[in-house]
Amino acid sequence: MLSAITATIMLALAAAPQNELELTSGKVLKVKRIKSETYKEVVYQTMGGGDSKKDAGDVIEIRHDLTPKPLDDFAAAMAKMDEGSFAEAVPLFRAVLNDEGLLGRSSYAWVKQHSLFNQAKCMFALADMKGVAATVDKLLADTPDTFFYAPALMLKAQALVLAENPSQAKKVFETLATDVSAKGLPERWARESELGLVLLDSSLKGKAKERALAGLAEKNGTKFPTVASRANVEVGNVMVEGKEYDKAQRFFEKIVRSGQADSSTLAAAYSGLGDCHYYRALSMESDRGASKEEFKFAAVNHLRVITMYKDAVGLVPRCLYFSAQSMVQMGAEDSSTNARQLASRLKRYYPQSPWWDRLATEWNLSK
């Protein structure tokens, strides 16, 4: 049954080439052309030919049609990134950034900021946290009004957290909050910064942290649903830490069903669901049949992140670890084979990840 479920998740039809805006409302807007993109607004040509625009705060992601011939190298870099070959994608993005002929054309000026931001994301996946910070700094210096201004600072802050430098991460969040008023960034990013600072507050533990996060979720409610959903994910994570697996599962399932979460938050919610099933299974050692079912659902939810949310580069290696461990725990021959394949993928694409180091140690594998 797991093989069938996995196969279903793995099936993904390639989308037709087009320009799209993914909105915070969950709607995907198909457009004829994207004319400009800054941290204040995205200007585009509608399918009917007229010009229109969206506040940047209402746009989660911008997707360009990559079929034009001049974009072949950029498309190749994106393809490597999409398949998880981050070490191969980084030099390809660097080559694009050195292509003055391409970047000098006004219709492809957007390529520079997209290349730098995606290069930083690849470095994040490769655990090159210094590289992330340097690339984000270059992006903001070269394209001060970049659409990725706030997401890039968020990525830098996350890199600093993982590099065990919370004081610098706090400064980045504080800078982002200040820039909301100083630069006119969308208010959403002040709320994201507030959430980031709560997560960094070491004085908040257990129920106190849960209450603070729940308060942020309620505060952002309908006006900033993506921030509220992210806060609720963190509430669920605190519940998992407190071994309240049933309660956490209901929280994560509500986020998935809400239709108000962006792709990164959905990935985190599915990862959280996987955690609920995984840790519940570990607590059911006396009931082998029931625990195998829980491990199966743990694997399915973590596999969903791996296959459907590849852009969540901070979560994918973690989900590879937990899905591999879940399959081993199931004990079936085909599950063990799938587990070894996942371990191989973790080693190949995320050799510097602490999750590969952890799995290699626990399974006594060659690093």
N, C-alpha and C positions, 0 to 999 in steps of 0.2 A: 504493500500500500504506500509506503514511504517513497518508493521509486516512482510510483505514478504521480504522487503529489509533487515530488521534486521535478519530474519531467514537465508537469503543468506549469510550475513556477518558472522553469527555465525557458519556456516558449515565449518569445517576444518578437512581434512583427516589426520590421524596420519601418519607421514613419516616412511618409512621402516628404521630399525636400520642400521646405517652406520656412518662412520667417514667422516666428511666434513670440508672443509675450505671455508668460504665465503670471497670473495675478494673485494677489493675496486672498481673493475671494474663492480661489480654486478654479476659476475660469481660465481657459486657454484661448487667447485672442490671436487668430490668424490674420496676418497683415501682408500687404504687398511689398513693403519696403520699410526698413528701420532707418530713419534719417539721422538721428542723433540720440545719444544716451549719456546722461550725466546723473549726478547724485540728486538733482532736483527734478528732472523730468525725462521722459522718453518720447521723442517725436517720431511719428510713423505715418506712412501712407496707407490708407485703408484699401481693402480689396476693390472698393468702388472707385478709387483714384484720388479721393480727397485727403487732405492732411488732418491729422488729429494728434492728441498727446495724452499721456497719462502721467500723473505725479509718480516720481520714482518710488515713493513709499507704498504705492499700490502694486508695484511690479516685483515679483520674486525672482524671475529668471528671464533672460533674453536669449532666444535661439535664432541664429542666422542660418539661412540656406547656404550650405557649404559646397554646392555642386559646381559653381563657376570655376573654371580652370585655374585662375590665379590663386585660388584658395586651396589647391591640392596639398601643399605642404602643411598648412594649418589643419586641414581636414585629417591628414595622416597623423598629426600630433594628437588631435582629439580622439581619433580611433584608438591609438595606443593607450591613451589615458582611459578610455571607456573599457578596454579589455583588461585593464589593470597593469599594463606594462609601463609603470611610472618612470622607471629608470631610463627607458627608451624614449618616453615622451618628452622628458626635460630637454635633452639636446635638440630635439625637433622644434620645440617652442623657441629655444635660443636661436636656431637657424632662421625661423620666421622673423624674429625680432631684428635680425641683421639684414633682412631683405628690404633695402631702402626703396626698391622699385615698387614693391607691394604696399608698404606703409606710406609711401609718398602719394598714393592715389586716394583722393578724398572719399571715394565710395568704399574704400577698405580701411579707413583710418581707425575704425573700431577694433581691428585685429590686434593692435598693440595692447590695449588694456585687457582684452580677453586672453591674449597669450601670457601676459605677466600674471594675471590672476590664476589662470589654470596651471601655470608653472608652479606657483606658490602652493596650490592644492596638491600637486604631484609630490612636491618636496615634503609636505605635511604627511602624506601617505608613506613616504620613505623615511620618516622620522628624522628628517633634516631640518630641525627646528630653527637653527641659525639661518639656514637658507630661506626658510619661510619669511623670517623677519626682514632679511635683506631684500628679498624680492618684493615684499609688500612696501617697504620703504621706497624702492625704485619706482613702483607703480604710482605711488602717491606723489613722488617728485616729478615724474614724467607726464602724468595725466592728473593734475590736481583736482579736476572736477569729475573724475571717473565715476561711472555708475557703481563700481565695486568699492567705492571709498569705505563705506561702513562694513560691508561683508569682509573686506580685506583686513580691516582693523580687528574685526571679530576673530578672523583666522589667526592673526598674529597673537592675539590675547590667548587663544586656545593653545597655540604652540608654546607660548611662555608658561602656561599652566603645566603642560606635559613635560616641559624642560625643568620643572620644579623651580620656577621663578615667579611665584604668585605676586610679589610686590611690583614687578614690572608689568605683569598682566593687569593688575589693578590700575596702574597708571594709564594703560591703553584704554581700558573701559572708561576711566574718568575723562580722558581726552575725547573719546567718542561722545560722551554725554555733553561735554562743553561745546563740541562742534555742532551739535544739534541747533543751538542758538547762534553760535558764532558764524556758522557757514550756511545755516538754513537747511540743515539735513532734515529729512522726515522725522517726525516725533517718535515713530516706531523705534528708532535706534536709541533714543534715550531710555525707552522701556527695556530694550534688549540689554543695554548697559547696566541698568538697575538689576536685572536678573543675573547678569554675570557677576556683579559685585556681591549679591546675596550668596551665590554659589561659592565665592571665594572667602566668605566670612567664616573664619575658623571658630568663632565663638558660638555659632549656631550648630546645634547637634540634635539628632533625633526628632522628637515631636516639635521642638522649637523651630527647627529648620523646615519641617513639613508645614507648620502654620505660616511661616514667612513666605514660602513658595505658594501656598494656597491663596494667601492674601494677594500676591502678585497676579495669580491667575484670575482671581475675581476682579481685581482692579483693571485689568486689561480687557477682560470680557469680550464684548461685541466690537469695540472700537479697534482693538489690536488682537484679533483672534489668533494669529500665528504666535505672538508672544505668549498669550494665555496658554496655548497648547504646549509650548516649550516648557513653561512653568509647570504645567500639569505632568509632563513627562518626568520632570525632576521630582515632583511629589511622589510619583509612582516609584521612582528609583529609591527614594528614602524609605518607602514602604517595603521594598524588596530587602533593603539593608536591615530593616526591622523584622524580617521574616513574616510579613503580612502578605503572603503571596496571593490569596484570594482577593483581598482588597485592592492590591496593586494591579492584578489582572483586570478587574473591572474598570480601573482608571485608564489603563492603556487601551482597552477595547473601546471605551467611550471616545478617546482621541481619534482612533482609527475610523470610527463611524461618523465623527462630527462633520467631516468634509471641510474643516476650517484650518487644517494643518498643512504646512508646506512639506515638500518632499523630505527634507532633512529631519523634520520633526516626526513624520510618519516612520522614517527609518528607525529613529530612536524609540518610537513606541513599539514597533515590531520587535526590536532588540529587547526591549523591556518585557514584552510578552514571552519571548524566548527564555529570558532569565527566570520569570515566574515558573514556567514549566520545568526548567532545568533544576532549580533549587528545590522545588516541590518534589521532584523525582528523587533527589538525593536524600530527602527526608522520609522516603517510603521504602527503605531497604527491605522491610519485612514482607512487602507485597510486590513481588517481582513483576507480575503481570501489569499492575497499575503503574508501576514506575516506568516500564518500557513504553507505555502509551504516553506518559508525560515526556519522556526523552524524545519520543517521535515528534511531538508537537513543539518541543524546544528546538529540535533540528529544523523543522519546517519554517518556524518564524525567523530563525537566524539565517536560513537559506534565502528567505524572501528578501532580506536586506542585501545579501551578497549579489543576488541576481537582478533585483528590481531597483535598487538604490545604490548603484556603483559610485555615484557622486558623493555619497556619504563616506569619504575616505577615512575619516577618523573611526568609523564603526566597523567597516568591512573586515579588517584583520581580527578584531575582537569576535565578530560573528563567525568567521572561519574557525577560530579556536573553539567556540562553544558548540558549533554544529558538528565539528569533528569529534569532540568529546562526547556529545550526545549520541552519535552513531556508534561509537565504541561501546558505550554503556548499553545500547540496545542488544548487542551481542550477536546479531544475525550476520551471516557471512557476507551478504551483499552490503550490509551497513558498514562492516569493517573495511571493505574495499573502498566504499565511498569516503570513509573517514581518512584513509591513507591518501586518497586523491586530494582531499581538502587540505591535508597537512602539506602535501607537495605544493599546492597552490600558495599556501601561506608562506612557505619558504621561498618560493620563486619570486613572488611579487612583493613580499613585505619582509625581506631578510633582516632589516634593522628594527622591526617591530618588537616591542616587549612581549607581544602575544606569541610570536614565533619562538622567542627565547624561552618562554614559559612552557609551550607545548613540547619543544625539543628536550627540555630538562625532564618534564614529566613522562615523556615517552622514551627517554634515553636515545634520542636521535642525534645524528651528526649535525652540528651547526655549520 
